């Protein structure tokens, strides 16, 4: 009876949806189609076979074969609802014409594409003849091929992550990309946008490789033909190969109307000049080339990287707009893919594969690849209570709530999973709601759309690249066993941690792939895989909660930072500031070596944070890879090149200690003082603390020197810890804009907003707290 009743109510909805199903929209997976048909129509087997026929049909499928499938579908619809036969037949004929139109527009070979293919073939012939004539230029050919293969690799990553994590399943993978290039097929506007994005990413990569050629030299070059060439030759040839690829790829896969004539002309002229320089390389004086060419190449590479970064930002905004449009479609009633079903939920569903939000369990597995923030962001909350993540990473929109309403909560009853019918509980946090409204208004007054521009600014992005460059230079001296180089390597390793911290909170970029790569910027301070479980999830969800925040348990061997730790004899020394400084020197050693080893062995962090990535091969490999790489690069490498083992040991010691001091002195002090640990002693209303997650974040965090640009840079933005904990998905570059609004709102609601004027004041508060806990009577 329920089935018939639902079919009667949904008959009109069936008519609308059959069109999309027959058309074979790539935005809908086979599982979604089967779910929809199994709910709305009785003849599931016949319809599924029809869908398989449509999906399995090759591009060259005869159109005569389509009416048979359509007729079968029409028959199934007729058995479901006899009075809709006429309307369904009309829809079927309309679908047939739409499929014909799709085949004509997608698989034809326009004449302009044939011209481009001809020009590409001519370029290949000229390139081959140039390489044959000058064997030294074979590296240009390698660079061209490498650029194309790298673009295919990035296309594979983007397609696997649902179009850059933005929910664009229509973005094609590498083999489809190659098929379009080979057969001259047209690309959709969305695909062209992502092709340009991939091209820009590859361009930045090859510019960095050219910089490495200039810095490292050609000692590692293996090809005997150009082994004796200077680093400038390698950098120049590498750039020429990429420019040739960019001109070819831009016309074949990224055609833009109107064409960017100045950009194309600039790349063509640059390629011509570089080709002449390479062909006449041996006729020039080597000294003049070293003196003149190197600074010119460095300036040009800097200009090119900045231009490519700006192009990524432009593509990112376009893709975000597409993402928002797709999210609206997902949340709309017209093409709802998340329809509640009558079917019994299979008992095979593992509770560890559910997301707990506001006390209810949801199976969001089919939304993972469509999540606009990326796959890793949503998987971080699987198998856990991810309410804090759900609320704090979507503060400027209600779209996440609209999508969640499409899912039915699941409850466990004696081991069997059942669909619950309970109403949603009250999840309002008045303090946080008003705070979000005011912060949104403040950002918009500053010309910032928090949903689109929440990531790094252009200046912040340039700062990222600047610090990475300095990190590479200093790392070379650390490997060579230079103590000062090891010290600077630690300093820049701390500063590049701002990229890892931002990306770990999915705030470095709106492109999830860049965040997944950027989080490895934290590698010189902590294992990046462990960081997202320990910090992004646990610490930010349960700040200073003794039973759930692992940051309180890292160094209980040496320091007592909470009253619940039992007193030990060694704790009496923490009243001495030099003992505390000595303990802080080991912070990075613990975060990169000791603690990850325990997590890999036990599968959890202090039995309070489960290592949920343990069964994901790539993530598990990343955990081990960082562990081995850190030991090899930081600990062992100086011993192979230093003048003595004592010098090498000193380099390792100074690096680990410096990184540990910087990490501890700017992170530990933000949460470790009396009023941050024992929040009930503060000025915040106890009832508000128990009911408001946002109020607890303010009460357990501290700010310092909020008006100082120097401390903001040196502390990686941690001087505004309160704002960061309230809005973790907002890049640190924007926090100073919202700080006055947050402080004013906290004062209005009576929430204890602790902001110290200087760093020394907040450090003194931490030392006083440690001194107090050193007493055996406390």
C-alpha positions as CSV (number, residue, x, y, z in Angstrom):
1,X,0.0,0.0,0.0
2,X,2.8,2.4,0.8
3,X,4.5,1.6,-2.5
4,X,1.3,2.4,-4.5
5,X,0.6,5.5,-2.4
6,X,4.0,6.9,-3.1
7,X,3.8,6.0,-6.8
8,X,0.6,8.0,-7.0
9,X,2.1,11.0,-5.3
10,X,5.4,10.8,-7.3
11,X,4.0,10.2,-10.8
12,X,4.7,13.7,-11.9
13,X,8.2,13.6,-10.4
14,X,8.8,10.4,-12.4
15,X,8.1,12.2,-15.6
16,X,10.6,14.9,-14.9
17,X,13.3,12.5,-13.8
18,X,13.1,10.0,-16.6
19,X,14.4,12.7,-19.0
20,X,17.6,13.1,-17.0
21,X,18.1,9.3,-16.5
22,X,17.7,8.6,-20.2
23,X,20.1,11.4,-21.1
24,X,22.8,9.7,-19.1
25,X,23.8,12.8,-17.0
26,X,27.3,12.4,-15.7
27,X,26.4,14.3,-12.5
28,X,24.3,11.2,-11.4
29,X,26.1,7.9,-10.6
30,X,24.7,4.5,-11.4
31,X,23.9,3.9,-7.7
32,X,21.8,7.1,-7.6
33,X,19.9,6.1,-10.7
34,X,19.2,2.6,-9.3
35,X,18.1,4.1,-6.0
36,X,15.7,6.5,-7.7
37,X,14.2,3.8,-10.0
38,X,13.9,1.2,-7.2
39,X,11.9,3.7,-5.2
40,X,9.5,5.1,-7.7
41,X,9.0,2.2,-10.2
42,X,8.1,-1.4,-9.6
43,X,10.0,-3.1,-12.5
44,X,13.5,-2.6,-11.2
45,X,15.1,-5.4,-13.1
46,X,14.0,-4.3,-16.5
47,X,14.9,-0.7,-15.9
48,X,18.3,-1.5,-14.6
49,X,19.0,-3.6,-17.7
50,X,17.9,-0.6,-19.9
51,X,20.2,1.7,-17.9
52,X,23.1,-0.7,-18.4
53,X,22.5,-0.8,-22.1
54,X,22.5,3.0,-22.3
55,X,25.6,3.3,-20.2
56,X,27.5,0.5,-22.0
57,X,26.6,1.9,-25.5
58,X,29.7,3.3,-27.2
59,X,29.8,6.7,-28.8
60,X,29.3,5.2,-32.2
61,X,26.1,3.4,-31.1
62,X,23.5,3.4,-33.8
63,X,20.6,5.6,-33.0
64,X,18.2,2.8,-34.2
65,X,19.0,0.9,-31.0
66,X,17.7,3.6,-28.7
67,X,13.9,3.1,-29.4
68,X,14.1,-0.5,-28.1
69,X,15.5,0.6,-24.8
70,X,13.0,3.5,-24.7
71,X,10.1,1.2,-25.5
72,X,11.2,-1.1,-22.6
73,X,11.3,1.8,-20.3
74,X,7.9,3.0,-21.5
75,X,6.5,-0.4,-20.8
76,X,7.8,-0.4,-17.3
77,X,6.2,3.0,-16.7
78,X,2.9,1.8,-18.1
79,X,2.8,-1.1,-15.6
80,X,3.4,1.4,-12.8
81,X,0.8,3.9,-13.8
82,X,-1.4,3.2,-16.8
83,X,-2.9,6.7,-17.1
84,X,0.6,8.2,-17.7
85,X,1.3,6.3,-20.9
86,X,0.7,9.1,-23.3
87,X,2.9,11.6,-21.4
88,X,5.7,9.0,-21.0
89,X,5.7,8.2,-24.7
90,X,6.1,11.9,-25.4
91,X,8.9,12.2,-23.0
92,X,10.6,9.2,-24.6
93,X,10.5,10.7,-28.0
94,X,11.8,14.0,-26.6
95,X,14.6,12.0,-25.0
96,X,15.5,10.4,-28.3
97,X,15.9,13.7,-30.0
98,X,18.0,15.0,-27.1
99,X,20.3,12.0,-27.4
100,X,20.6,12.6,-31.1
101,X,21.5,16.2,-30.5
102,X,24.0,15.2,-27.8
103,X,25.7,12.8,-30.2
104,X,25.9,15.4,-32.9
105,X,27.4,18.1,-30.7
106,X,29.8,15.9,-28.7
107,X,31.3,13.6,-31.4
108,X,31.5,15.6,-34.5
109,X,34.8,16.9,-35.8
110,X,34.6,20.6,-36.6
111,X,36.9,22.0,-39.3
112,X,38.6,24.4,-36.9
113,X,39.7,21.4,-34.7
114,X,41.2,19.7,-37.8
115,X,43.2,22.9,-38.5
116,X,44.5,22.9,-34.9
117,X,45.5,19.2,-35.3
118,X,47.3,20.1,-38.5
119,X,49.2,22.9,-36.8
120,X,50.1,20.6,-33.9
121,X,51.4,18.0,-36.3
122,X,53.5,20.7,-38.1
123,X,54.9,21.9,-34.7
124,X,55.8,18.3,-33.8
125,X,57.6,18.0,-37.1
126,X,59.6,21.2,-36.6
127,X,60.4,20.2,-33.0
128,X,61.6,16.8,-34.1
129,X,63.8,18.3,-36.8
130,X,65.3,20.8,-34.3
131,X,66.1,18.1,-31.9
132,X,67.7,15.9,-34.6
133,X,69.8,18.9,-35.7
134,X,70.8,19.9,-32.1
135,X,70.9,16.8,-29.9
136,X,71.4,19.0,-26.9
137,X,67.8,20.2,-27.2
138,X,66.4,16.7,-26.5
139,X,65.5,18.1,-23.0
140,X,63.0,20.4,-24.7
141,X,61.2,17.4,-26.0
142,X,61.4,15.7,-22.6
143,X,59.9,18.8,-21.0
144,X,57.0,18.9,-23.5
145,X,56.1,15.2,-23.0
146,X,56.6,15.6,-19.2
147,X,54.2,18.5,-19.2
148,X,51.5,16.6,-21.0
149,X,51.9,13.5,-18.8
150,X,51.8,15.7,-15.7
151,X,48.6,17.3,-16.9
152,X,47.1,13.9,-17.4
153,X,48.1,13.0,-13.8
154,X,46.5,16.1,-12.4
155,X,43.4,15.4,-14.5
156,X,43.2,11.9,-12.9
157,X,43.4,13.4,-9.4
158,X,40.8,16.0,-10.2
159,X,38.4,13.5,-11.7
160,X,38.8,11.1,-8.8
161,X,38.0,13.9,-6.3
162,X,34.9,14.8,-8.2
163,X,36.2,17.7,-10.2
164,X,38.5,19.2,-7.7
165,X,36.3,18.3,-4.8
166,X,33.7,20.8,-5.9
167,X,31.1,18.3,-6.9
168,X,31.7,18.4,-10.6
169,X,31.5,14.8,-11.7
170,X,31.4,16.0,-15.3
171,X,35.1,16.7,-15.2
172,X,36.8,14.1,-17.3
173,X,39.7,11.8,-16.4
174,X,43.1,11.5,-18.3
175,X,42.0,8.9,-20.8
176,X,38.9,10.8,-21.8
177,X,41.1,13.9,-22.0
178,X,43.4,12.1,-24.4
179,X,40.5,10.8,-26.4
180,X,39.1,14.3,-26.9
181,X,42.5,15.5,-28.1
182,X,43.0,12.6,-30.4
183,X,39.6,12.7,-32.1
184,X,39.2,16.5,-32.0
185,X,36.1,16.4,-29.8
186,X,34.7,19.5,-28.1
187,X,35.2,20.2,-24.5
188,X,32.4,21.5,-22.3
189,X,33.0,25.0,-20.7
190,X,33.4,23.4,-17.3
191,X,36.0,21.0,-18.7
192,X,37.9,23.8,-20.4
193,X,38.0,25.7,-17.1
194,X,39.5,22.7,-15.4
195,X,41.9,22.1,-18.2
196,X,43.2,25.7,-17.8
197,X,43.5,25.1,-14.1
198,X,45.5,21.9,-14.6
199,X,47.8,23.7,-17.1
200,X,48.5,26.5,-14.6
201,X,49.3,23.9,-11.9
202,X,51.7,22.1,-14.2
203,X,53.3,25.5,-15.2
204,X,54.0,26.3,-11.5
205,X,55.5,22.9,-11.1
206,X,57.8,23.2,-14.1
207,X,58.8,26.8,-13.0
208,X,59.8,25.3,-9.6
209,X,61.8,22.6,-11.4
210,X,63.6,25.3,-13.4
211,X,64.4,27.2,-10.2
212,X,65.8,24.0,-8.7
213,X,68.0,23.7,-11.8
214,X,69.4,27.1,-11.1
215,X,69.9,26.4,-7.4
216,X,71.0,22.8,-7.3
217,X,72.8,22.6,-10.7
218,X,73.0,19.6,-13.0
219,X,74.9,17.2,-10.8
220,X,72.1,14.8,-10.8
221,X,71.4,14.9,-14.5
222,X,71.6,11.4,-16.1
223,X,71.4,12.1,-19.9
224,X,75.0,12.0,-21.3
225,X,74.2,14.4,-24.1
226,X,73.6,17.4,-22.0
227,X,75.3,16.4,-18.8
228,X,78.1,19.0,-19.3
229,X,75.7,21.9,-19.9
230,X,75.3,24.6,-17.3
231,X,72.2,24.9,-15.0
232,X,71.0,27.9,-17.0
233,X,70.8,25.7,-20.1
234,X,68.7,23.1,-18.3
235,X,66.4,25.8,-16.8
236,X,66.0,27.5,-20.2
237,X,65.3,24.2,-22.1
238,X,62.8,23.1,-19.4
239,X,60.9,26.5,-19.7
240,X,60.9,26.2,-23.5
241,X,59.4,22.8,-23.4
242,X,56.6,23.9,-21.1
243,X,55.9,27.1,-23.2
244,X,55.6,24.9,-26.3
245,X,53.2,22.6,-24.5
246,X,51.2,25.5,-23.1
247,X,50.7,27.0,-26.6
248,X,49.6,23.7,-28.0
249,X,47.4,22.6,-25.0
250,X,45.8,26.0,-24.7
251,X,44.5,25.9,-28.3
252,X,43.5,22.2,-28.3
253,X,42.0,21.8,-24.8
254,X,41.4,25.3,-23.4
255,X,40.0,27.3,-26.3
256,X,38.7,30.6,-25.0
257,X,36.6,33.2,-26.7
258,X,37.6,35.9,-27.1
259,X,41.2,34.5,-27.2
260,X,43.8,35.9,-24.9
261,X,45.9,37.3,-27.7
262,X,48.4,39.1,-25.5
263,X,49.1,36.0,-23.4
264,X,49.4,33.8,-26.5
265,X,51.6,36.4,-28.2
266,X,53.8,36.8,-25.1
267,X,54.4,33.1,-24.7
268,X,55.1,32.7,-28.5
269,X,57.7,35.5,-28.5
270,X,59.3,34.2,-25.3
271,X,59.5,30.7,-26.8
272,X,61.0,32.1,-30.0
273,X,63.7,34.0,-28.0
274,X,64.5,31.0,-25.8
275,X,64.7,28.7,-28.8
276,X,67.2,31.0,-30.5
277,X,69.3,31.2,-27.3
278,X,69.3,27.4,-27.0
279,X,70.3,26.8,-30.6
280,X,73.2,29.4,-30.3
281,X,74.2,28.4,-26.8
282,X,77.7,27.1,-27.6
283,X,78.6,30.3,-29.6
284,X,78.3,32.5,-26.5
285,X,80.8,33.3,-23.8
286,X,80.1,31.1,-20.7
287,X,81.0,33.8,-18.2
288,X,78.5,36.4,-19.7
289,X,75.8,33.7,-19.7
290,X,76.3,33.0,-16.0
291,X,76.3,36.7,-15.0
292,X,73.5,38.0,-17.2
293,X,71.2,35.1,-17.8
294,X,70.6,33.8,-14.3
295,X,69.0,37.0,-12.8
296,X,66.9,37.3,-16.0
297,X,65.6,33.8,-15.6
298,X,64.9,34.2,-11.9
299,X,62.9,37.4,-12.6
300,X,61.0,35.8,-15.5
301,X,60.2,32.7,-13.4
302,X,58.9,34.9,-10.6
303,X,56.7,36.8,-13.1
304,X,55.4,33.6,-14.6
305,X,54.6,32.0,-11.2
306,X,52.7,35.0,-10.1
307,X,50.8,35.1,-13.4
308,X,49.9,31.4,-13.1
309,X,48.9,31.8,-9.4
310,X,46.5,34.6,-10.4
311,X,45.1,32.5,-13.2
312,X,44.5,29.7,-10.7
313,X,42.6,32.2,-8.5
314,X,40.5,33.2,-11.5
315,X,39.7,29.6,-12.4
316,X,39.0,28.8,-8.7
317,X,36.4,31.5,-8.5
318,X,34.6,30.3,-11.6
319,X,34.7,26.7,-10.4
320,X,33.4,27.7,-6.9
321,X,30.5,29.5,-8.6
322,X,29.8,26.2,-10.6
323,X,30.1,24.3,-7.3
324,X,27.6,26.5,-5.6
325,X,25.2,26.1,-8.4
326,X,25.6,22.3,-8.3
327,X,25.1,22.4,-4.6
328,X,21.8,24.3,-5.0
329,X,20.7,21.7,-7.5
330,X,21.5,18.9,-5.1
331,X,19.6,20.6,-2.4
332,X,16.6,21.5,-4.6
333,X,13.4,19.5,-4.8
334,X,13.4,19.3,-8.6
335,X,16.3,16.8,-8.9
336,X,16.6,15.4,-5.4
337,X,18.9,12.4,-5.4
338,X,18.6,11.8,-1.7
339,X,15.0,10.6,-1.5
340,X,14.0,8.8,1.7
341,X,13.2,5.2,1.0
342,X,10.9,2.6,2.5
343,X,13.5,-0.1,2.2
344,X,15.0,-1.5,5.3
345,X,18.6,-0.3,5.9
346,X,21.0,-3.3,5.4
347,X,22.4,-4.7,8.6
348,X,25.8,-4.9,6.9
349,X,26.4,-1.2,7.3
350,X,29.3,-0.6,9.7
351,X,28.7,1.9,12.4
352,X,32.3,3.1,11.9
353,X,31.2,4.3,8.4
354,X,28.5,6.6,9.7
355,X,28.7,10.3,10.5
356,X,27.3,11.5,13.8
357,X,25.9,15.0,13.7
358,X,23.9,16.5,16.6
359,X,23.4,13.1,18.2
360,X,22.1,11.4,15.0
361,X,23.9,8.9,12.7
362,X,23.9,9.5,8.9
363,X,25.2,7.4,6.0
364,X,26.8,10.1,3.8
365,X,28.9,7.6,1.7
366,X,27.2,8.6,-1.6
367,X,28.0,12.3,-0.9
368,X,31.7,11.9,-0.3
369,X,32.7,12.4,-3.9
370,X,30.3,15.3,-4.3
371,X,31.4,17.2,-1.2
372,X,32.3,20.7,-2.2
373,X,35.1,20.9,0.4
374,X,36.8,17.8,-0.9
375,X,36.8,14.1,-0.1
376,X,39.3,14.3,2.8
377,X,37.3,17.0,4.6
378,X,34.2,14.9,4.9
379,X,36.0,11.6,5.5
380,X,37.7,13.2,8.5
381,X,34.3,13.1,10.3
382,X,33.4,9.6,9.4
383,X,33.0,7.2,12.3
384,X,33.0,10.1,14.8
385,X,30.8,12.8,16.3
386,X,31.6,15.5,13.8
387,X,29.1,18.0,14.9
388,X,31.8,20.6,15.6
389,X,33.3,20.1,12.1
390,X,29.8,20.3,10.6
391,X,29.0,23.6,12.2
392,X,32.4,25.4,12.3
393,X,33.3,24.8,8.7
394,X,30.0,26.0,7.3
395,X,29.5,29.2,9.3
396,X,28.5,31.4,6.4
397,X,25.8,29.3,4.6
398,X,22.9,27.0,5.3
399,X,23.4,24.8,2.3
400,X,24.9,22.0,4.4
401,X,21.7,21.8,6.5
402,X,19.6,21.6,3.4
403,X,21.6,18.7,2.0
404,X,21.6,16.9,5.4
405,X,17.8,17.0,5.5
406,X,17.8,14.8,2.4
407,X,19.2,12.0,4.5
408,X,17.3,9.8,6.9
409,X,19.0,9.4,10.4
410,X,19.9,5.9,11.3
411,X,19.7,4.3,14.7
412,X,21.0,1.1,16.1
413,X,18.6,-1.3,17.8
414,X,20.1,-4.6,19.1
415,X,22.6,-4.6,16.4
416,X,20.1,-4.0,13.5
417,X,20.1,-0.6,11.7
418,X,16.7,0.9,11.3
419,X,15.4,4.1,9.7
420,X,14.3,6.5,12.5
421,X,11.4,8.9,12.3
422,X,12.3,11.2,15.2
423,X,12.3,14.9,14.6
424,X,15.5,16.9,14.5
425,X,16.5,18.2,18.0
426,X,17.1,21.8,18.7
427,X,20.6,22.6,17.5
428,X,20.6,26.4,17.9
429,X,23.5,28.2,19.5
430,X,22.3,31.8,19.8
431,X,25.7,33.2,20.7
432,X,27.4,31.5,17.7
433,X,24.5,32.3,15.3
434,X,24.7,36.1,16.1
435,X,28.4,35.9,15.9
436,X,28.3,34.4,12.4
437,X,25.8,37.0,11.2
438,X,28.0,39.8,12.4
439,X,31.2,38.4,11.1
440,X,29.5,37.8,7.7
441,X,28.4,41.4,7.6
442,X,31.9,42.6,8.6
443,X,33.6,40.6,5.9
444,X,31.1,41.8,3.2
445,X,31.7,45.4,4.3
446,X,35.4,44.8,3.6
447,X,34.6,43.5,0.1
448,X,35.1,39.9,1.0
449,X,32.5,37.2,0.2
450,X,33.1,34.6,3.0
451,X,31.9,31.7,0.9
452,X,34.1,32.5,-2.1
453,X,37.1,34.5,-0.7
454,X,37.6,32.7,2.5
455,X,40.9,31.1,1.3
456,X,44.3,32.7,1.0
457,X,44.6,36.1,-0.6
458,X,47.1,36.8,-3.4
459,X,49.5,38.3,-1.0
460,X,49.3,35.3,1.3
461,X,49.9,33.0,-1.6
462,X,53.0,34.9,-2.7
463,X,54.2,34.6,0.9
464,X,53.7,30.9,0.8
465,X,55.9,30.6,-2.3
466,X,58.5,33.0,-0.8
467,X,58.9,30.9,2.4
468,X,59.0,27.7,0.4
469,X,61.9,29.1,-1.6
470,X,63.8,30.1,1.5
471,X,63.1,26.7,3.0
472,X,64.7,24.9,0.0
473,X,67.8,27.1,0.2
474,X,68.3,26.6,3.9
475,X,67.6,22.9,3.6
476,X,70.5,22.5,1.2
477,X,72.8,23.9,3.9
478,X,71.4,21.7,6.6
479,X,72.1,18.6,4.4
480,X,75.6,19.9,3.9
481,X,76.1,20.0,7.7
482,X,76.1,23.8,8.2
483,X,74.8,24.6,11.8
484,X,73.6,28.1,10.8
485,X,71.8,26.5,7.8
486,X,70.2,24.0,10.2
487,X,69.0,26.9,12.4
488,X,67.5,28.8,9.4
489,X,66.0,25.5,8.1
490,X,64.1,25.2,11.4
491,X,63.0,28.8,11.3
492,X,61.6,28.5,7.7
493,X,60.2,25.1,8.5
494,X,58.2,26.8,11.2
495,X,57.1,29.6,9.0
496,X,56.1,27.3,6.1
497,X,53.9,25.6,8.8
498,X,51.4,28.4,8.2
499,X,50.7,26.8,4.8
500,X,50.3,23.4,6.4
501,X,48.1,24.9,9.2
502,X,45.8,26.7,6.7
503,X,45.6,23.8,4.3
504,X,45.0,21.4,7.3
505,X,41.9,23.5,8.0
506,X,41.0,23.5,4.2
507,X,41.6,27.3,4.2
508,X,44.7,27.6,2.0
509,X,42.6,27.3,-1.2
510,X,39.1,26.6,-2.4
511,X,40.6,23.7,-4.5
512,X,40.7,20.6,-2.3
513,X,43.6,19.1,-4.1
514,X,45.8,22.1,-3.2
515,X,44.8,21.8,0.4
516,X,45.6,18.1,0.4
517,X,49.1,18.9,-0.9
518,X,49.5,22.1,1.2
519,X,48.9,20.3,4.5
520,X,52.3,18.7,4.0
521,X,53.8,22.1,4.8
522,X,53.3,21.1,8.5
523,X,55.8,18.3,7.9
524,X,58.7,20.0,9.7
525,X,56.5,20.3,12.9
526,X,54.2,17.3,12.9
527,X,53.2,14.3,10.9
528,X,50.6,15.8,8.4
529,X,48.4,12.7,8.4
530,X,48.3,12.6,12.2
531,X,47.9,16.4,12.3
532,X,44.4,16.3,10.8
533,X,43.2,13.7,13.3
534,X,44.9,15.2,16.3
535,X,44.5,18.9,15.6
536,X,41.9,19.6,12.9
537,X,39.4,17.2,14.4
538,X,40.1,16.4,18.1
539,X,41.8,19.6,19.4
540,X,39.4,22.0,17.6
541,X,36.3,20.0,18.5
542,X,37.1,19.4,22.1
543,X,39.6,22.2,23.1
544,X,41.1,21.6,26.6
545,X,38.7,18.7,27.3
546,X,40.9,16.3,29.3
547,X,39.1,13.2,28.0
548,X,39.0,14.2,24.3
549,X,41.7,16.7,23.5
550,X,45.0,14.9,22.8
551,X,47.1,18.1,23.0
552,X,46.8,17.9,26.8
553,X,48.5,14.5,26.8
554,X,51.5,14.9,24.6
555,X,54.1,15.6,27.2
556,X,52.8,14.4,30.5
557,X,56.1,12.6,30.9
558,X,57.8,15.9,31.5
559,X,55.1,18.5,32.2
560,X,51.9,18.6,34.2
561,X,49.5,21.0,32.5
562,X,46.2,19.8,34.0
563,X,45.0,19.0,37.6
564,X,43.8,15.6,36.5
565,X,47.3,14.4,36.0
566,X,48.6,12.6,39.0
567,X,51.6,14.3,40.7
568,X,55.1,12.9,39.9
569,X,58.4,13.8,41.3
570,X,59.7,15.2,38.0
571,X,56.8,17.8,37.9
572,X,58.4,19.8,40.7
573,X,61.1,21.0,38.2
574,X,58.6,22.8,36.0
575,X,58.6,25.8,38.2
576,X,62.0,26.5,36.7
577,X,61.7,28.3,33.4
578,X,64.9,26.6,32.0
579,X,63.4,23.2,32.6
580,X,60.3,24.3,30.7
581,X,62.4,25.6,27.8
582,X,64.3,22.3,27.8
583,X,61.1,20.3,27.6
584,X,59.7,22.5,24.8
585,X,62.8,21.7,22.8
586,X,61.5,18.2,22.4
587,X,58.0,19.1,21.1
588,X,58.8,18.6,17.4
589,X,60.7,15.4,18.2
590,X,57.6,14.0,19.8
591,X,55.2,15.3,17.1
592,X,57.3,13.8,14.2
593,X,58.8,10.7,15.7
594,X,57.5,9.5,19.1
595,X,53.7,10.2,18.9
596,X,53.2,9.0,15.3
597,X,55.0,5.8,16.1
598,X,52.6,5.1,18.9
599,X,49.6,6.0,16.7
600,X,50.8,3.6,13.9
601,X,51.3,0.8,16.4
602,X,48.0,1.1,18.4
603,X,45.7,2.6,15.7
604,X,44.7,5.4,18.0
605,X,46.0,8.5,19.8
606,X,45.9,7.9,23.6
607,X,42.8,5.7,23.0
608,X,40.7,8.9,22.4
609,X,41.3,9.6,18.7
610,X,40.9,6.7,16.3
611,X,43.3,6.5,13.4
612,X,40.5,6.1,10.8
613,X,42.9,6.3,7.9
614,X,44.6,3.1,8.8
615,X,42.7,1.1,6.2
616,X,43.1,3.6,3.4
617,X,46.3,2.6,1.6
618,X,47.4,6.0,0.3
619,X,46.8,7.8,3.7
620,X,48.5,5.0,5.6
621,X,51.5,5.1,3.2
622,X,51.6,8.9,3.7
623,X,52.0,8.3,7.5
624,X,54.9,6.0,7.0
625,X,56.4,8.0,4.2
626,X,56.6,11.1,6.4
627,X,58.1,9.2,9.3
628,X,60.9,7.7,7.2
629,X,61.5,11.0,5.2
630,X,61.7,13.1,8.4
631,X,64.3,10.8,9.9
632,X,66.3,10.6,6.6
633,X,66.2,14.3,5.8
634,X,66.4,15.9,9.3
635,X,68.3,13.3,11.4
636,X,70.5,11.3,9.0
637,X,71.4,13.5,6.0
638,X,73.9,15.8,7.8
639,X,76.0,12.7,8.8
640,X,76.8,12.0,5.1
641,X,78.2,15.4,4.3
642,X,79.3,17.2,7.5
643,X,83.0,17.5,8.3
644,X,82.6,15.5,11.5
645,X,80.0,13.5,13.3
646,X,79.9,16.0,16.1
647,X,79.1,18.8,13.6
648,X,76.4,16.6,12.1
649,X,74.9,15.8,15.5
650,X,74.9,19.5,16.4
651,X,73.0,20.3,13.2
652,X,70.4,17.8,14.0
653,X,70.1,19.0,17.6
654,X,69.8,22.7,16.7
655,X,67.2,22.0,14.1
656,X,65.0,19.9,16.3
657,X,65.4,22.2,19.3
658,X,64.7,25.4,17.3
659,X,61.6,24.0,15.6
660,X,60.4,22.7,19.0
661,X,60.8,26.1,20.7
662,X,59.1,28.0,18.0
663,X,56.2,25.5,17.9
664,X,55.7,25.4,21.6
665,X,56.2,29.1,22.4
666,X,53.5,30.1,19.9
667,X,51.0,27.3,20.2
668,X,51.1,25.9,23.8
669,X,50.7,29.4,25.4
670,X,47.4,29.9,23.5
671,X,45.6,27.4,25.7
672,X,47.7,26.7,28.8
673,X,46.9,29.1,31.6
674,X,44.6,29.0,34.6
675,X,41.6,30.6,33.1
676,X,41.8,28.6,29.8
677,X,42.1,25.2,31.6
678,X,39.7,25.9,34.5
679,X,37.1,27.9,32.5
680,X,34.6,27.9,35.4
681,X,36.9,30.4,37.2
682,X,36.5,32.9,34.3
683,X,33.9,35.5,33.7
684,X,31.7,33.4,31.4
685,X,28.3,32.2,32.6
686,X,28.6,28.5,33.4
687,X,25.2,27.8,31.7
688,X,26.4,29.4,28.5
689,X,29.6,27.4,28.7
690,X,27.7,24.2,29.0
691,X,25.3,25.0,26.1
692,X,27.5,26.9,23.6
693,X,30.4,25.2,21.8
694,X,31.5,28.7,20.6
695,X,31.6,30.1,24.1
696,X,33.8,27.2,25.2
697,X,36.2,27.9,22.3
698,X,36.5,31.6,23.4
699,X,37.0,30.6,27.0
700,X,39.7,28.1,26.4
701,X,41.8,30.2,23.9
702,X,43.9,33.3,24.2
703,X,45.0,36.2,21.9
704,X,48.1,38.3,22.2
705,X,49.4,41.3,20.3
706,X,46.5,41.4,17.9
707,X,47.6,44.8,16.5
708,X,51.1,43.7,15.7
709,X,51.9,42.6,12.1
710,X,55.3,41.3,13.3
711,X,53.9,38.9,15.8
712,X,51.2,37.9,13.4
713,X,53.8,36.8,10.9
714,X,56.2,35.2,13.4
715,X,53.5,33.3,15.2
716,X,51.9,32.1,11.9
717,X,48.7,33.9,12.8
718,X,48.3,32.2,16.2
719,X,48.1,35.5,17.9
720,X,44.4,35.5,17.0
721,X,43.6,32.0,18.3
722,X,40.1,32.9,19.5
723,X,39.0,34.0,16.0
724,X,40.8,30.9,14.5
725,X,38.9,28.5,16.8
726,X,35.6,30.1,16.0
727,X,36.1,30.1,12.3
728,X,38.8,27.5,11.4
729,X,37.9,27.4,7.8
730,X,38.7,31.1,7.4
731,X,42.3,31.8,6.3
732,X,44.5,33.6,8.8
733,X,44.9,36.5,6.4
734,X,41.3,37.5,7.2
735,X,41.3,37.1,11.0
736,X,42.4,40.7,11.8
737,X,39.3,42.0,10.0
738,X,36.9,40.1,12.2
739,X,38.8,40.4,15.5
740,X,37.0,43.7,16.7
741,X,33.6,42.2,15.9
742,X,34.3,39.0,17.8
743,X,35.6,40.8,20.8
744,X,32.6,43.2,20.9
745,X,30.1,40.3,20.6
746,X,31.9,38.3,23.4
747,X,31.7,41.3,25.7
748,X,28.0,41.8,24.9
749,X,27.2,38.1,25.8
750,X,29.5,38.1,28.8
751,X,32.0,35.6,27.3
752,X,35.5,35.9,28.8
753,X,37.6,37.2,25.9
754,X,41.2,36.9,27.0
755,X,43.5,39.1,24.9
756,X,47.0,39.9,26.2
757,X,48.8,43.0,25.0
758,X,52.2,41.4,24.5
759,X,53.6,37.9,24.0
760,X,55.6,38.1,27.2
761,X,52.3,38.6,29.2
762,X,50.7,35.4,27.8
763,X,53.9,33.5,28.2
764,X,54.0,34.6,31.9
765,X,50.5,33.4,32.4
766,X,51.5,29.9,31.1
767,X,54.6,29.8,33.3
768,X,52.5,30.8,36.4
769,X,50.1,28.0,35.7
770,X,52.9,25.5,35.4
771,X,54.5,26.8,38.5
772,X,51.2,26.4,40.4
773,X,50.8,22.8,39.2
774,X,54.3,21.9,40.3
775,X,53.1,22.1,43.9
776,X,52.3,18.6,45.2
777,X,49.2,20.0,47.0
778,X,47.6,21.3,43.8
